[in-house]
Amino acid sequence: MNNDVGLKNDAPNKSQYPWLRAVRFSLLGSLASVFIALSGMPVGLDRRAIIYPVLSLGFLAILWIPVAMAAAAGNETVLEGMEARKRGFVDVGVGALVGLGSTSGICCLMVLIKNFDLRDPFVNWSPQLLDLLSYRQSISVGIGIWLLVGAGLGAFGGFINLISRFSRRLILNFVFAVIGVSVLETIVTDLSEGFGLAWVTDLMYYKRGGLEIYGALLVGIVSVTVLLLLRRRTTTARERFNSLSLNDQSRVKFISIIAGSLSLAILPFFLGKITNELLANVGLFVLLALGLNIVVGLAGILDLGYVAFFAVGGYTTAVLTSPDSPGFSPELPWPIALIVVVVLTGIVGLFIGAPVIRMRGDYLAIVTLGFGEIIRLLFLSDWLSDWFGGAQGITNIPGVEVGFTTIKGTDPRSVFLLVLFFCPVAIYVSWRLEKSRLGRAWMAIREDEDVAEAMGINTTNTKLMAFVVGAVLASFSGAIFAAKVGSIFPTSFIMLVSIIILVVVIVGGMGNISGVIVGTVVLIGVLGGPKQPGLLQEFSQFKLLIYGALLVWMMLKRPEGLIPNIRRTRELHQEEFLQDAWLKGQIDSEEDSTDSNVRKEGKNL
């Protein structure tokens, strides 16, 4: 009897449970707000307006925290067979509490900045930060504003959990459409000028950047209207597509790919130089990410020295085409030099892969990292400066002659078209290899190398092939990069390039070609590469911080990536699938059916 009472007392009280979560998420939101404020984001990003003069990117870096934490505090994962908690307006109160807790850290930070000078350990501990956080008012007024804003945003985050999924989708579509159109101001402006609709952007955007208030409302209303109009049509189209035969589905996919390729080929003629330069950089990283996707995503080989193949492709192109190559200068045409580049890079892939291919896991990653640095230091060394120019590099690299014109970096449109020619080739090669016997062998090695070897797969040769194919795709990007820039230096091939490409593959979706492309467009297009600017140039000094935070979040919440590969998703969530199947009784029914089949066979015998 006493044991039963003890068990009842230990059972969680569902009416108090959200408030306990509120305290935890309040502390987490408070710490996140203080960390972002001291990282310098509010001051550094305040120049970029989202909605003028209401919201800037600097304030947005903090204001999303109360909403996200309140929504997370009220969110609840209901497993199969468990009863969901009844929701009500108590969730709004929980959200308001979380919002107050999340902004309380900012209030404490303002008081500390006003009374203490801690600029020695904290570089961004400055009067500028205090002035911004207090809304250029007194501290008491600033604290009052933050508490009111935090409670309101937190209550909104709690309210989101009360509405239906479709209503939540409409709200999120409104918010992200406004932010997205504001962030993509450069592309939208270029497109409007190209199609003769500059008057539309003149009405939407403020002359110094950011959406006007009525422009933001217009964008949000249009996005919600489009979602409502296309909701049923999208569902109907999806049902029609699923009802088609496999051949008809393949035909529809092929037509869609052709239409998308033609659209991309026409698009550069309606864009300006800045946007074409951005798209060209994205295309170069797409080639690199597709090659690394084969090595990491399909074969499961963690290669941290992948930039070495990018460097070999660039330097080989420079040596073979530049008249200023110090040691050997045949001045070959770029197409002929590309053939030599592919062969030589494949040999380098064999050379690097052969001694390390029998290693696994962390050991393989560390060794490939070492080889990547060795290649860069060889190009930088005085020992090989007579061949590769050392720290001075190789300059005066000619463009790509295509008969009627020469593609150079001064014409970003032509560079993007050149990249657009090689990207479909790389996509087709990756797709055919993934569906081939070699691709299935790579995936078997990724899942379990010992079992793959026991099934008769030559794991050494198979992994070497992954290194070679990945190196060849990286060499394409290196050759185009050398012709685009017109000069090549060892500082262009630092280890950070390998890390960022790996982040792109992981965030997009390892083993999925579409995911890799989307990851490249989102990360490189918006944030930029190691030295390449993105749409948000203000993020240049916070780029690595955002990469790291995004990578941690993806590993914890969505390790399969933005657009996951089905096989990879099953590998990562196998235990969850088995648990759901067990709770639904599917495993028991399979075992029962197996036993019954065995009994029938026994009777027949």
N, C-alpha and C positions, 0 to 999 in steps of 0.2 A: 504493500500500500504506500509506504514511504517512497519506494523507488518510483512509483507512478507519479507521485506528487513532484518529486525532483525532476522527472523528465518533463512534466508540464511546465515547471518553472523555467527550465532551460530552453524550452521551445521559443523561437523568435516571435515577437509580437508584431504582426503585420502592420498594425496601425502606427507603430513607432519606427518601423524599419526604414521608411523613406527619410525620416529626420536624421537617423544615424548616418545614412549615406550622404545626406546634405552636409553634415559636418566634415566628412572626409573629402568630398568634392569641393567644399568651400576652401579648405586648406590647400588643396591642390591648385585651385584656381588662383588663390592669393599668391602662392609661390610662382606660378606661371606668369602672372601679371608683373610681379616685381622683376623676374628674370628678363622678360621682354623689354621692360622699361629701362633696365640697366644695360641691356645689350646695345642700346642706341637706336633701336628701330623707330620709336615715336618721333625723335628729333630728325633722324636721317630720312624718314619717309614722309614727313609732314609736308614736304614740298609738292608731293604728288596728290592731287585732288581726285576723289572719287565722285562726290556730289558737291559742287561748289555752291555756297561756302559752308555747307553743313558738315561734310565728312571728308577727311583726308585719309590717305593710306596709313599714316602714322597712328591715328586714333583707331583705325580699323584693326591694326595689329593687336590692340588690347581689348576692344569692345566685343570681339567674337568670343572671348573667353567666358564671360558670364552666361551667354546663351548656350554655348557648347557644354559647359559644366552643369548647368541646370537641366538641360535635356538628358545628359548622361546620368545624372542623379535620379531622374524619374524613369529612365529606361530600365527595362527588366528583361532578361533573357529567360524565356519559358521553354524548358526542355520538354521532350515528349513524355506525356504521362503526368505532368505536373500542372497544378492549378494556377492560373494567372491571378495576380493581385488586382482587386477592384480599384479602378482609378476614379478620381474625383477632383474637386477643387483644392483638396489638400496638396495635390501635385503642384498647383500654382503657388501655394505658400512655400512649399519646399524649394521651388525654383527661385522665388524671391529671396529666400534665406541664402541660397547658394550664390545668387548674384551679389548680395550684400557682402558675403564672405570673400568673394573673388575680388571685389573692388576695395575691400578693407586694406589689402596689402598696398595698393596705390596710395591710400590715405596715410598709412603709416610711413610710407616712403617719402611723401611730401614733407611730413613733420621732421623726419630725420635729415633730409637734405637742408631744410631751413635752419636746423640747430647744430648740425655737425658737418665737419668737412672731412669726408672720406674719399676724396678724389685720388689719393695715392693708390689704394688698392682697386678702386672702381673708377675707371677712366671716364665713364659717362655720368658720373656724379657731378652735375653742373647746374648753375642757375638757369641755363636754357631749358633743361629738363623740368625743373620746378615751375618755370614760367608756363611751359606747355601743359603740364599736368594740371595746373591750377586754372587753366583756361584764361590765363593772363589776368586773374583776379586775386583776391586775398586767399590765404590757405583755407580759412573757414568756409568761404564761398565754394572753393574748389572741392573740399571734402563733401559738402552738402550736395553738390552737383553729381559727384561720383557715386555717392550712396543712392541718390534717386535714380540715376541712370542704371546702376548695377541692379537695384531692386526691380526696375521695370524690365530690363533685358532678361533677368533671371525668371521673372514671372512669365515672360513670353516663351522662354525655353521650356518652362514647365507646362505651359498651355499647349505647346506643340505635341506633347505626348497624349493629350486628351482628344485631339481631332483625328479624323480618319486618315488613312495613308494617302489617299488621293489629295485631300485638302492640304496635307503636309507637303506633298509633292508640288502643289501649286505655289505655296508660299516659298519653298526653297527655289523653285524655278524663277519666281519673281526676283528674289534676292540675288541669286547667282547670275541672272541675266543682266541686272544692273551693274554688278561688279565686273562681269566679263566684258561687257561693251565698253565700260570705262577703261579697263586695262588694255583692251584691244583698240584703243583710240587710233594708233598709228595705222593699223591695217584697215580699219573701217574708213578712215579719212582717205587713204590711198584708193580704196575701192570706189568710194563715192566720187572722187575726182576722175577716176578712170571711166566710170559710167556716166559722167555728167550730172551727178547728183550731189554736188558739193553744197548746195543750199540746205540739204537735209542735215548734214553734219554741222553746218553753221548754226542751225537752230538747236541741235541737240547738245553740242559741246560749248563750254565756256572758252573764250579766246585764249586763255592761259592754261588750258587743260582741265579735264574733268567734265562730267555731265552737269548741265543745268538741272534745277529741281524739276521743272516740267519735262525736261528731256529724260530724266530718270524715271518719272512716272509713266511717260510714253513707252519707254523700253520695257518696263515691267508689265504694263497692260498688254502690249503686243505679244510678249512671250507667253503670258497666261492664255491669251486668246488663241494663239497658235496651238498651244498644248491642248486646249479644249476641242479645237476643230480637228486636230489630227489624232485624237485619242482613239476613236472608233476606227478610223481609216487605217491607222497603224496596226491595230489588232486584227482587222480584217485582212490586211496585206500579209501579216505574219501567218495567219491561218491558211491563206491561199498558198503561200510558199511552202508551208509544211505539208500540205496535201499533194504537192507535186511529186513526181517520181524523181529518183536520184539524178537521172540524166537531165531532166528539165531544171532541177535545182542548180546543177553545175552550169547549165546554159545561162540561167539568170545571173549567177555569180560572175560568170565570164563577161556578160554584157555590162554588169555594174562596174567591174574592174576597168573595162575599156572606157566607159563613160567617165569614170573618175580620173583616169589617166589623161584623157583628152581635156578635161576641165583644168587639171593641173598644168597641162602644157599651154593652155590659153591664158590662164590666170596671170602669169608674169607680165604680160603685155598691158595689163590694167593696173599694175602696181608701180610704186616708185622705187628708187634705188635702195632706200633703207630697208624696205620690206623684202625686196628681192635678195639683199645681202643676208637678211635674217633667214629666209627660206633656204638659201644655199648652205648656210652653216648647219641648219637642221638636217638637210640632206646628207651632208658629210658625216654627221653623227649617226644618222640612220644606217649608213653603210657599216660604220664601226660597230654599232649595236647589233646589227644582224649577224656579223661575224662572231662577236662574243656570245650571242645567243646560241649559236651552234656549240661553242666550247662549253659554256656554263649551263645554258638552258636545256640542251639536248643530251650532251655527254656527261654533264655533272662535274666538269673539271673546273675548279676554282682558279682561274688564271688572273693574277694581279699584275702581270707584266705585259698585258696585251698591247700597250702602247708601243712596244718594241717593233711589232710588225707595221704599225702606222709609220714609225720613224724610218724603217727600212724602205718602205714604199716611197716616202717623200725624198729621202736622200738618194736613192737609186735613180729616181726621175731627174733630180737636180744634176747628178753626175753625168747622166747620159744626154741631157738636153741643153744644159747651160754652157755658153762659151767661156764662162769664168770659172769653170770647174778646175781646181788647182792641179790635180794629178792626171786626170784622164778626161778628155773632152771630145767625144765623137760627134756631138751635136746632132743626135738622131731626132727624127720627127717623134712627136709625142705618142702616136699610136704604136709605132714600132718599139719605142722605149717601154710602153706599157706591157708588151709581151715579155720583155726581159725582166721587168719588175715583178710580174706574176710568178715567173719561174724562180727567180732568185728569192723572193719572199717565201715561196713554198719550201725551198731548200733550207732557209733559215728556220722555218717552222719545224722541219724535221730535226734540225740541229739542236734547237732548244727543247723540243719535246722528247727526243730519244733518251737523254740522261735522267729526265724527271718523270717519265711516264709511269714508272712502277710505283711512284709514291702516291699517297692518298691524303685527303683532308688538309689539315693545317700545314703539314710538311710540304705538300705540293704547292700550296698558295705562297708560302714563304720563298721557296726556290724559284718559282716563276717571277715573283717580285724582284728577287735578286738578279735574274737574267734581264728583266726589263731595265733595271738601273745600269747593268753592265753595258748594254747596247747604247744607252744614252751617253754614258761616260766615255765609251770608245769614240763616238762621234765628237765628243767635246775635247778629247785628249790631244796633246801636242804630238804624240807618237803617230797618229793618223791624220794630222793636220795637213800634210801634203796631199792627201786624197779628199778629205771632207772639210777642210777649212778651219777646223777647230772651233773656237768660240766665235770667230767671224762668220762661220757658216758659208753657204754658197748663194750668191746673188745672181741677178740678171737671168733668171729662169724664164724662158719664153712661154708664151701661151700655147693653147691647143689649136692647131690649124685644122680646120674642117673643110677645106676647099675654098669656099666663097668668103670665109671670114676667119678671124682668129679670136679665140675665147681667152679673155684676160680678166684679171681681178677688177680692173677698172669698169667692167661691164657686168654687174652682178646678175643681170637677167640671163645673159648667155651662160654664166657659170651655173646658175640654177637649172637651166635646160640640160646642161651636160650632166649634172648630178641626177637629174630626172631620167636620163637615159640609163644610167648605171643602177639606179635603185630598183626598177622592175627586174633587171637581170639578177640582182642579188636576191630579191624576193622570190623569183621563180626558182633559182637554184636552191634556196633554203627550203622552199615548199616541196620540191621534188626529192630532196635528200631526206626530209622529215618523213615522207611517205614511203621511202625506199627501204630495202633490207638493211642498208647501212644505218639509216635513221632509227629503225627499230632496235638495232644492236646498240646504238648510242643510248637510247632510252632504257634499255635493259641494264646497261652498265651504270647509268645514273641511279636506278632503283636499287640494285644490289649487284655489285661487281663480282662477288664470289659465285652467286647463282648464275650470272651470265657466263662466267668462265666454265662452270660445270655443265652448262647447256651447249658448250662447244664453240662459243664466241672467242675469237682471238682478241682479247682485250687490249693487248699492247698495240697491235696494228690498227685496231678500231679507234683507239684514243689518239694515235698519231694522225690518223686521217682527219679527226676533228681539229687538231692543231693546224694542219695544213690548210683545210678549207677556211677556217677562221682567219688565218694569216693572209690568204689570197683576197678575201673580202676586205680586210683592213688595208691591203696594198692599193686597192682601187681608191679608197679615200685618201691615202697618202699621196698618190700620184696626182689626183685632182687638187689636193691642198697645195702642193708645190707649184703647180701651174697657176693656181688662183692667187696665191700670195706673191709669187715672183721671187721669193727668197726663202731659204730654209736655215734654221738655227736649232741648236740642241735644246734651247729653252722652250721650244714649242712642244717637246715630247716628255714632259715631266710626269711623274707617277700619278699626279692628280687626274690626268686624262683617263687613265685606266680605272681609277676609283669612280669617276663620274659616269663613265660608260657602264660600269657594273651597276651603279645605282639606277641608271636608266632602264637596264634590263630587268632588274628586280622590281622596280616600281611598275613598269609597264606590264610585266607578266612573263616569267621565264618559260621558254619553250613555245611561246605564242608569237607569231610574226606580227599580227595586228597589235598585240599588246606592246611589243617593242617599239613599233612606229608611234603609237599613241604616247608612250612614255617619253620618247624623244621630243615629240612636238610639245608636250606639256612642260617638261623640265628645261630643255635647251631653248625652246621657242620663247618661254616666258621668263625664266631665270637667266638663261645664257650658259655658255660653256665655261671652261677654265679661264679663257681670255677673250671669249666672244660675248658681246652684249646680247641681252634678250629684250623682250618688250618692256620689262620693268628694269630699266637701267639703275634705278635707285636701289635695287636689291644686290648690286654688285659686291658690296662689302659684307652682306649677310647671306650670301649665296651658300657657302659651306655650312653655315648654321642651319639653314632651311633644309639643305640636302640631308644633313645628319638627323634632324628631327623627323623629317618625312620617312627616312629609312627605318628609324626605330619604330615609328607608328605603323608602318607597313608590316614589319616583322611581327609585331604584336597583334594587330587587328586583321590584317589581310595579307598573309605571307604569299598568297598565290598571285598577287599583283592586281592592277586595275582591270585588265582584260585577261583572265586566267586561261591557261591551257587545261582542258578537261581532265586529261590524265594526271597532270601535275596537281590539280585540285584534289583529286581522289587520293593521291599519295599523302598530301599534307593533312587531309581531314579524314583519313581512313578510320581512326578510332571513333570519331563522331558518327560516321555513317554506320559503323558496326553497332554502336550504342543505340542509335535510332531504330535500326533493324531489329535489335533484340527487344526493345521496348514495344515495338509493333508486333512482335511475335513472328517475324519473317524467318529468323534463323531457326526457331523451333519447328516451324512448319516445314522448312527445307530438310531439317534433320529427320522429321517424321516421315516426309515423303521418301527420303533416302532409305530409311529403315524398311518402309513398306515395299520399295522396289527390290531391296535385298531379299525380303521374305518371298516375294513373288518369284524371283530368280531361283531361290532355293527350292520352292515347290516345283518349278518347271524341271529342275535338275532331278 
